[in-house]
Amino acid sequence: MSKWDERFSSEDYVYGTEPNEFLREWVMSHQLEGKRVLAIAEGEGRNAVWLAKLGFEVEMWDASKVGLEKAKRLATSQNVSLQTKQIDLNEADWSQDMYDMVICIFGHFPPPVREKVFAGIQKTLRPDGFFLTEVYSTHQLAYGTGGPNDASLLYTEEMFHQLDDDFLPLVLNETVVWREEGTLHHGESSVIQYVGQKR
């Protein structure tokens, strides 16, 4: 059993069933015309299901079969449907100009995989599509309220500035927020919030 299958094996939703607060606030304050959304590293599906409830056509990717099964159960309980795919992002095949928005909430990857993910998101978004993410910054190590303990898996603002050739940065903010997301994200947290629009 993989680390993530093991983590998701309990009956409880370890990151909760409510959407990430930054995602919720940004989506609710913007009129988004495009309805096709890809949620990557989406775990047990809390954000994907919430977007589906708003009427978005949602596809979610995760490497964990257990997480995907829980996402399907959550979707059924909320009377919505979403497409799920078991995908290792290190080996993902990104289709060209497929989605209006890609979200990645607390997706933390080794640097070579992160580069592939950023390139894949740029490829798979339609022109003017949005990439939205909230992730832990390198300063999160001092807080210890969630996320990996390996600094190489955490983010800096500079990593997102490197996307400027391909994305117009609408939001880029390193900040301290309070997060209560299930049992594994709890307390003051140092995060980077980013929304980029594909050029």
Secondary structure as GFF3:
##gff-version 3
##sequence-region A 1 199
A	DSSP	alpha_helix	3	7	.	.	.	ID=ss1
A	DSSP	alpha_helix	21	28	.	.	.	ID=ss2
A	DSSP	beta_strand	36	39	.	.	.	ID=ss3
A	DSSP	alpha_helix	46	53	.	.	.	ID=ss4
A	DSSP	beta_strand	57	62	.	.	.	ID=ss5
A	DSSP	alpha_helix	65	77	.	.	.	ID=ss6
A	DSSP	beta_strand	83	86	.	.	.	ID=ss7
A	DSSP	three_ten_helix	89	91	.	.	.	ID=ss8
A	DSSP	beta_strand	99	105	.	.	.	ID=ss9
A	DSSP	alpha_helix	111	124	.	.	.	ID=ss10
A	DSSP	beta_strand	125	136	.	.	.	ID=ss11
A	DSSP	three_ten_helix	138	142	.	.	.	ID=ss12
A	DSSP	three_ten_helix	151	153	.	.	.	ID=ss13
A	DSSP	alpha_helix	157	161	.	.	.	ID=ss14
A	DSSP	beta_strand	167	181	.	.	.	ID=ss15
A	DSSP	beta_strand	185	198	.	.	.	ID=ss16
###
